[in-house]
Amino acid sequence: MSHSSSIVRLPDIRTIGQLFQTGVLKAVSKPRYNPNVAFLDRISLFQGDITVMEVDSVVNAANESLLGGSGVDGAIHAAAGKKLYKECAGLGGCETGKSKITAAYKLPSKNIIHTVGPVYRRSDVETVAQQLESCYRTSLNLAIENNLKHIAFPSISTGIYGYPIEDATHIALDLVRRFCDSDVGSKASRSTCVVWSNKDKEVYETLIPEYFPAPEPTQEQPASEVPAAAEPPASEAPAAAEPPANEAHAAAEPPAEAPVEAAVPKAPEASSVEAPKAP
């Protein structure tokens, strides 16, 4: 992961609404939540380097020391520079499932939110799930408390910490969706899921529609999309369709050869990445 890469700005990151429009995301038959069109512009999926994202905050999948490590943690510390290490050294570490905030220093983002994900344990799945959920919750809360409107998450704990990617993604998306539904959800104008590998990207592309489904298509197309045959110009309409006043009685029973109006067609059914994995 190299900070020399081109900076990625918010307008360059496609929203899930755009991903639905382009067919990258596809509708599912049984979503877990009801559609909310407002959320389609507030959630994004980005495949690439989290250290080059110019957003209000990026989340670092840190260890309990907060002093850097491997994967995303090491990359963020390397890109941000020595001042980040100095600030983190004064924070006294961080418990698993909790989060702390620092300046971003040499990163293009405004702040870094450091969260400590759990090491996956098959013997205690419920506890690690609660800890992982808490990582996302406390990170979002810190962003709101510090008036940060954008937040970018790596896939926390799915690297060397061994959390299965599908299980971790369900937890992440469910928590973010519930946050969006909350009273303070609108204070975060963009939450971005950042992935590195194609495998992780495919998991997110599969699961996002379950938590952020696209609205059902309308039963009628907009007037601008209705074929001309559905409403012929007045100059071409048969006289029998609009008889003169002295023949008004005939309108009650139009001639057999009067044309049948074409039915309005139904709208079609509604049908993003590589950085080291988070610890």
C-alpha positions in Angstrom: 0.0 0.0 0.0 1.6 3.3 -1.1 0.6 6.8 -0.1 2.1 8.0 -3.4 -1.0 6.8 -5.1 -3.5 9.4 -6.5 -5.8 10.8 -3.9 -9.3 9.5 -4.0 -12.0 12.1 -3.4 -15.5 11.5 -2.3 -17.1 12.2 -5.7 -14.9 9.5 -7.2 -16.4 6.9 -4.9 -19.5 5.3 -6.3 -22.6 5.1 -4.1 -24.6 1.9 -3.8 -27.3 3.7 -5.7 -24.9 4.1 -8.7 -23.9 0.4 -8.3 -27.5 -0.7 -8.5 -28.0 1.4 -11.7 -25.0 -0.1 -13.4 -25.9 -3.6 -12.4 -23.0 -4.2 -10.1 -25.4 -4.7 -7.3 -28.5 -6.8 -8.0 -31.8 -6.9 -6.2 -32.5 -9.9 -3.8 -35.9 -11.5 -3.4 -35.9 -11.4 0.4 -34.0 -8.4 1.8 -33.5 -8.1 5.5 -34.7 -4.5 5.7 -37.2 -2.4 3.8 -35.9 -0.1 1.0 -35.0 3.5 1.9 -34.0 5.5 -1.2 -32.2 8.1 1.0 -29.6 5.4 2.0 -28.6 4.7 -1.6 -26.6 7.9 -1.7 -25.1 7.5 1.8 -23.4 4.1 1.5 -20.5 3.3 -0.8 -18.3 0.4 -1.7 -14.7 1.1 -2.6 -11.9 -1.3 -3.6 -8.4 0.2 -3.1 -6.1 2.0 -0.7 -7.8 3.5 2.4 -4.8 5.7 3.1 -5.4 7.8 -0.1 -9.1 8.5 0.7 -9.9 12.2 1.1 -12.8 11.9 3.6 -13.5 13.2 7.0 -12.4 10.0 8.8 -10.8 6.6 8.0 -11.0 3.7 10.4 -7.8 1.9 11.3 -8.1 -1.8 12.3 -5.6 -1.4 15.1 -4.2 -3.6 17.9 -4.6 -2.9 21.6 -1.3 -0.9 21.8 -2.4 1.5 19.0 1.3 1.7 18.0 1.0 0.1 14.6 1.2 -3.4 13.2 0.7 -5.2 10.0 -1.9 -4.9 7.2 -4.1 -1.8 7.2 -2.7 -0.8 10.6 0.9 -0.7 9.4 0.0 1.0 6.2 -1.9 3.8 8.0 1.0 4.4 10.4 3.5 4.4 7.6 1.5 6.8 5.5 0.6 9.2 8.3 4.1 9.5 9.6 5.9 9.6 13.0 3.6 12.1 14.6 0.8 9.6 14.5 2.9 7.2 16.5 3.6 9.9 19.1 0.0 10.8 19.5 -1.1 7.1 19.8 1.6 6.5 22.4 -0.1 9.0 24.7 -3.5 7.3 24.4 -2.8 4.4 26.7 -3.9 1.7 24.3 -7.4 0.6 23.6 -9.6 -2.3 24.6 -11.0 -4.8 22.1 -14.3 -3.5 20.6 -13.5 0.1 21.6 -12.3 3.1 19.5 -10.2 6.2 19.8 -9.6 9.2 17.5 -6.4 11.0 16.4 -5.4 13.5 13.8 -4.6 12.1 10.4 -1.3 13.9 9.9 0.0 13.1 6.4 -3.1 11.3 5.2 -5.6 13.2 3.1 -8.4 12.4 5.5 -9.1 14.7 8.5 -9.0 12.2 11.3 -8.2 8.5 12.0 -10.5 6.5 14.2 -8.6 3.5 15.6 -10.7 0.5 16.6 -9.5 -2.8 18.0 -11.2 -5.8 16.4 -11.5 -9.2 18.1 -9.3 -12.2 17.3 -11.8 -14.8 16.0 -12.5 -17.8 18.3 -14.9 -20.6 17.3 -15.3 -21.4 20.9 -16.8 -18.0 21.7 -18.5 -16.8 18.6 -21.2 -14.7 20.4 -18.6 -12.7 22.3 -16.4 -11.9 19.3 -19.5 -11.0 17.3 -20.5 -8.5 20.0 -17.0 -7.1 20.0 -16.9 -6.7 16.3 -20.2 -5.0 16.2 -19.0 -2.6 18.9 -16.0 -1.7 16.7 -18.4 -0.3 14.1 -20.7 1.3 16.6 -18.1 3.1 18.6 -16.3 4.3 15.4 -19.6 5.8 14.1 -20.3 7.4 17.5 -16.9 9.0 17.5 -17.4 10.3 14.0 -20.7 11.9 15.0 -19.3 13.3 18.3 -16.5 15.0 16.3 -18.8 16.3 13.6 -17.2 14.1 10.9 -19.7 13.4 8.1 -17.7 10.8 6.2 -16.3 7.5 7.5 -14.5 4.8 5.7 -14.2 1.3 7.2 -11.8 -1.5 6.3 -13.1 -5.0 6.8 -12.2 -5.2 10.5 -10.7 -8.5 11.9 -10.9 -10.4 8.6 -7.1 -10.5 8.1 -4.7 -12.1 10.5 -7.3 -12.0 13.2 -9.2 -14.7 11.2 -12.8 -13.5 11.3 -14.7 -15.2 8.4 -15.4 -12.5 5.8 -19.0 -13.4 5.3 -19.8 -13.4 9.0 -17.9 -10.2 9.5 -19.6 -8.5 6.6 -23.1 -9.4 7.9 -22.2 -7.8 11.2 -20.8 -4.7 9.6 -23.7 -4.1 7.2 -26.3 -4.8 9.8 -24.8 -2.3 12.3 -24.4 0.4 9.7 -28.0 -0.1 8.5 -29.3 0.2 12.1 -27.2 3.3 12.5 -28.7 4.8 9.4 -32.1 4.1 10.7 -31.3 5.8 14.1 -32.1 9.4 15.1 -28.4 10.4 14.5 -28.0 8.4 11.3 -28.5 11.3 9.0 -25.5 13.1 10.5 -23.2 10.7 8.6 -23.6 11.7 5.0 -21.4 8.9 3.7 -20.2 5.6 5.1 -17.9 3.6 2.8 -16.9 0.0 3.0 -13.3 -0.4 1.8 -12.0 -3.7 0.6 -8.8 -4.8 -1.0 -9.3 -8.3 -2.5 -11.7 -9.3 -5.2 -13.0 -12.0 -3.0 -14.0 -9.5 -0.3 -15.5 -7.2 -2.9 -17.7 -10.0 -4.2 -18.9 -10.8 -0.6 -19.9 -7.1 -0.1 -21.6 -6.9 -3.5 -23.6 -10.0 -2.7 -24.7 -8.9 0.8 -25.2 -5.2 0.5 -28.6 -5.6 -1.3 -29.9 -7.6 1.7 -29.3 -4.6 4.1 -29.7 -1.7 1.7 -32.2 -2.9 -1.0 -33.1 -0.8 -3.9 -36.7 0.4 -4.0 -39.3 -1.7 -5.9 -39.7 -0.4 -9.5 -42.9 1.6 -10.1 -45.7 0.0 -12.1 -45.8 2.7 -14.7 -43.0 4.3 -16.6 -42.6 8.1 -16.4 -44.5 9.9 -19.1 -41.2 10.8 -20.9 -40.5 7.1 -21.3 -43.9 6.0 -22.6 -43.9 5.1 -26.3 -45.6 7.6 -28.5 -48.2 5.0 -29.5 -49.6 5.1 -26.0 -50.9 8.6 -26.6 -51.3 9.5 -30.3 -51.0 13.2 -31.3 -54.3 15.0 -31.4 -53.9 15.5 -35.2 -53.8 11.8 -35.7 -56.5 10.8 -33.3 -59.6 9.3 -35.1 -62.6 11.6 -35.2 -64.7 9.0 -33.4 -62.5 9.3 -30.3 -63.6 12.9 -29.8 -66.9 13.5 -31.7 -68.3 17.0 -32.5 -70.8 18.4 -30.0 -73.8 17.5 -32.2 -72.7 13.9 -32.2 -71.9 13.6 -28.5 -74.4 10.8 -28.0 -72.2 8.5 -30.2 -69.3 8.8 -27.7 -71.1 6.5 -25.3 -70.7 3.6 -27.7 -67.6 4.1 -29.9 -67.5 2.4 -33.3 -66.0 -1.1 -33.3 -63.1 -0.1 -35.3 -62.0 2.6 -32.8 -58.3 2.0 -31.9 -57.4 0.6 -28.5 -55.0 2.6 -26.5 -51.6 0.9 -26.1 -51.0 -0.3 -22.5 -48.3 1.5 -20.6 -45.4 -1.0 -20.3 -44.3 -2.0 -16.8 -40.8 -0.8 -15.7 -38.1 -3.4 -15.6 -37.2 -5.1 -12.4 -34.3 -3.4 -10.6 -31.7 -5.5 -11.3 -17.4 -1.9 -6.2 -11.3 -3.4 -4.9 -6.6 -4.4 -3.8 -5.1 -3.2 0.0 -4.0 -5.5 2.7 -6.7 -7.0 4.8 -7.5 -5.6 8.2 -6.2 -7.6 11.2 
